[in-house]
Amino acid sequence: MKHSGDNLGNKFQALYPNASPGGLRDLLPIPNSQFPIPNSQFPILNP
């Protein structure tokens, strides 16, 4: 599956409310230890 920055941001924004940390870890290159964290720490969600 190909991930551009925009597609990754869109997928993450769409999935985040219902996603588990494991699901997000599969989608994003972020360690599980960084969840949960506020949306305000994601520039892709708050440009």
Chimera marker file (.cmm) of the C-alpha trace (Angstrom):
<marker_set name="trace">
<marker id="1" x="0.000" y="0.000" z="0.000" r="1" g="1" b="0" radius="0.5"/>
<marker id="2" x="1.394" y="3.363" z="-1.057" r="1" g="1" b="0" radius="0.5"/>
<marker id="3" x="1.314" y="6.227" z="1.437" r="1" g="1" b="0" radius="0.5"/>
<marker id="4" x="1.790" y="9.809" z="0.355" r="1" g="1" b="0" radius="0.5"/>
<marker id="5" x="1.830" y="12.481" z="3.040" r="1" g="1" b="0" radius="0.5"/>
<marker id="6" x="-1.652" y="13.679" z="2.092" r="1" g="1" b="0" radius="0.5"/>
<marker id="7" x="-3.130" y="10.191" z="1.916" r="1" g="1" b="0" radius="0.5"/>
<marker id="8" x="-1.558" y="9.270" z="5.250" r="1" g="1" b="0" radius="0.5"/>
<marker id="9" x="-2.976" y="12.418" z="6.853" r="1" g="1" b="0" radius="0.5"/>
<marker id="10" x="-6.427" y="11.756" z="5.437" r="1" g="1" b="0" radius="0.5"/>
<marker id="11" x="-6.411" y="8.103" z="6.473" r="1" g="1" b="0" radius="0.5"/>
<marker id="12" x="-5.167" y="8.983" z="9.948" r="1" g="1" b="0" radius="0.5"/>
<marker id="13" x="-7.738" y="11.733" z="10.416" r="1" g="1" b="0" radius="0.5"/>
<marker id="14" x="-10.488" y="9.377" z="9.263" r="1" g="1" b="0" radius="0.5"/>
<marker id="15" x="-9.344" y="6.443" z="11.390" r="1" g="1" b="0" radius="0.5"/>
<marker id="16" x="-8.081" y="8.149" z="14.542" r="1" g="1" b="0" radius="0.5"/>
<marker id="17" x="-11.423" y="8.423" z="16.403" r="1" g="1" b="0" radius="0.5"/>
<marker id="18" x="-12.067" y="4.676" z="16.127" r="1" g="1" b="0" radius="0.5"/>
<marker id="19" x="-8.541" y="3.330" z="15.811" r="1" g="1" b="0" radius="0.5"/>
<marker id="20" x="-6.656" y="1.471" z="18.507" r="1" g="1" b="0" radius="0.5"/>
<marker id="21" x="-2.985" y="2.366" z="19.214" r="1" g="1" b="0" radius="0.5"/>
<marker id="22" x="-2.025" y="-0.867" z="17.445" r="1" g="1" b="0" radius="0.5"/>
<marker id="23" x="-4.004" y="0.164" z="14.377" r="1" g="1" b="0" radius="0.5"/>
<marker id="24" x="-2.376" y="3.582" z="14.345" r="1" g="1" b="0" radius="0.5"/>
<marker id="25" x="1.026" y="1.980" z="14.821" r="1" g="1" b="0" radius="0.5"/>
<marker id="26" x="0.382" y="-0.064" z="11.681" r="1" g="1" b="0" radius="0.5"/>
<marker id="27" x="-0.599" y="3.096" z="9.798" r="1" g="1" b="0" radius="0.5"/>
<marker id="28" x="1.969" y="5.564" z="11.134" r="1" g="1" b="0" radius="0.5"/>
<marker id="29" x="5.692" y="5.300" z="11.929" r="1" g="1" b="0" radius="0.5"/>
<marker id="30" x="5.075" y="6.366" z="15.541" r="1" g="1" b="0" radius="0.5"/>
<marker id="31" x="6.000" y="4.210" z="18.564" r="1" g="1" b="0" radius="0.5"/>
<marker id="32" x="3.070" y="2.817" z="20.530" r="1" g="1" b="0" radius="0.5"/>
<marker id="33" x="4.480" y="4.558" z="23.607" r="1" g="1" b="0" radius="0.5"/>
<marker id="34" x="3.472" y="7.937" z="22.125" r="1" g="1" b="0" radius="0.5"/>
<marker id="35" x="-0.248" y="7.102" z="22.316" r="1" g="1" b="0" radius="0.5"/>
<marker id="36" x="-2.548" y="8.424" z="23.420" r="1" g="1" b="0" radius="0.5"/>
<marker id="37" x="-1.556" y="11.988" z="22.501" r="1" g="1" b="0" radius="0.5"/>
<marker id="38" x="-3.677" y="15.063" z="21.712" r="1" g="1" b="0" radius="0.5"/>
<marker id="39" x="-4.648" y="15.880" z="18.139" r="1" g="1" b="0" radius="0.5"/>
<marker id="40" x="-2.944" y="19.244" z="18.654" r="1" g="1" b="0" radius="0.5"/>
<marker id="41" x="0.400" y="17.438" z="18.418" r="1" g="1" b="0" radius="0.5"/>
<marker id="42" x="-0.399" y="16.347" z="14.840" r="1" g="1" b="0" radius="0.5"/>
<marker id="43" x="0.252" y="19.155" z="12.326" r="1" g="1" b="0" radius="0.5"/>
<marker id="44" x="-1.437" y="17.017" z="9.645" r="1" g="1" b="0" radius="0.5"/>
<marker id="45" x="-4.677" y="17.277" z="11.630" r="1" g="1" b="0" radius="0.5"/>
<marker id="46" x="-4.247" y="20.930" z="12.614" r="1" g="1" b="0" radius="0.5"/>
<marker id="47" x="-2.374" y="22.730" z="9.819" r="1" g="1" b="0" radius="0.5"/>
<link id1="1" id2="2" r="1" g="1" b="0" radius="0.2"/>
<link id1="2" id2="3" r="1" g="1" b="0" radius="0.2"/>
<link id1="3" id2="4" r="1" g="1" b="0" radius="0.2"/>
<link id1="4" id2="5" r="1" g="1" b="0" radius="0.2"/>
<link id1="5" id2="6" r="1" g="1" b="0" radius="0.2"/>
<link id1="6" id2="7" r="1" g="1" b="0" radius="0.2"/>
<link id1="7" id2="8" r="1" g="1" b="0" radius="0.2"/>
<link id1="8" id2="9" r="1" g="1" b="0" radius="0.2"/>
<link id1="9" id2="10" r="1" g="1" b="0" radius="0.2"/>
<link id1="10" id2="11" r="1" g="1" b="0" radius="0.2"/>
<link id1="11" id2="12" r="1" g="1" b="0" radius="0.2"/>
<link id1="12" id2="13" r="1" g="1" b="0" radius="0.2"/>
<link id1="13" id2="14" r="1" g="1" b="0" radius="0.2"/>
<link id1="14" id2="15" r="1" g="1" b="0" radius="0.2"/>
<link id1="15" id2="16" r="1" g="1" b="0" radius="0.2"/>
<link id1="16" id2="17" r="1" g="1" b="0" radius="0.2"/>
<link id1="17" id2="18" r="1" g="1" b="0" radius="0.2"/>
<link id1="18" id2="19" r="1" g="1" b="0" radius="0.2"/>
<link id1="19" id2="20" r="1" g="1" b="0" radius="0.2"/>
<link id1="20" id2="21" r="1" g="1" b="0" radius="0.2"/>
<link id1="21" id2="22" r="1" g="1" b="0" radius="0.2"/>
<link id1="22" id2="23" r="1" g="1" b="0" radius="0.2"/>
<link id1="23" id2="24" r="1" g="1" b="0" radius="0.2"/>
<link id1="24" id2="25" r="1" g="1" b="0" radius="0.2"/>
<link id1="25" id2="26" r="1" g="1" b="0" radius="0.2"/>
<link id1="26" id2="27" r="1" g="1" b="0" radius="0.2"/>
<link id1="27" id2="28" r="1" g="1" b="0" radius="0.2"/>
<link id1="28" id2="29" r="1" g="1" b="0" radius="0.2"/>
<link id1="29" id2="30" r="1" g="1" b="0" radius="0.2"/>
<link id1="30" id2="31" r="1" g="1" b="0" radius="0.2"/>
<link id1="31" id2="32" r="1" g="1" b="0" radius="0.2"/>
<link id1="32" id2="33" r="1" g="1" b="0" radius="0.2"/>
<link id1="33" id2="34" r="1" g="1" b="0" radius="0.2"/>
<link id1="34" id2="35" r="1" g="1" b="0" radius="0.2"/>
<link id1="35" id2="36" r="1" g="1" b="0" radius="0.2"/>
<link id1="36" id2="37" r="1" g="1" b="0" radius="0.2"/>
<link id1="37" id2="38" r="1" g="1" b="0" radius="0.2"/>
<link id1="38" id2="39" r="1" g="1" b="0" radius="0.2"/>
<link id1="39" id2="40" r="1" g="1" b="0" radius="0.2"/>
<link id1="40" id2="41" r="1" g="1" b="0" radius="0.2"/>
<link id1="41" id2="42" r="1" g="1" b="0" radius="0.2"/>
<link id1="42" id2="43" r="1" g="1" b="0" radius="0.2"/>
<link id1="43" id2="44" r="1" g="1" b="0" radius="0.2"/>
<link id1="44" id2="45" r="1" g="1" b="0" radius="0.2"/>
<link id1="45" id2="46" r="1" g="1" b="0" radius="0.2"/>
<link id1="46" id2="47" r="1" g="1" b="0" radius="0.2"/>
</marker_set>
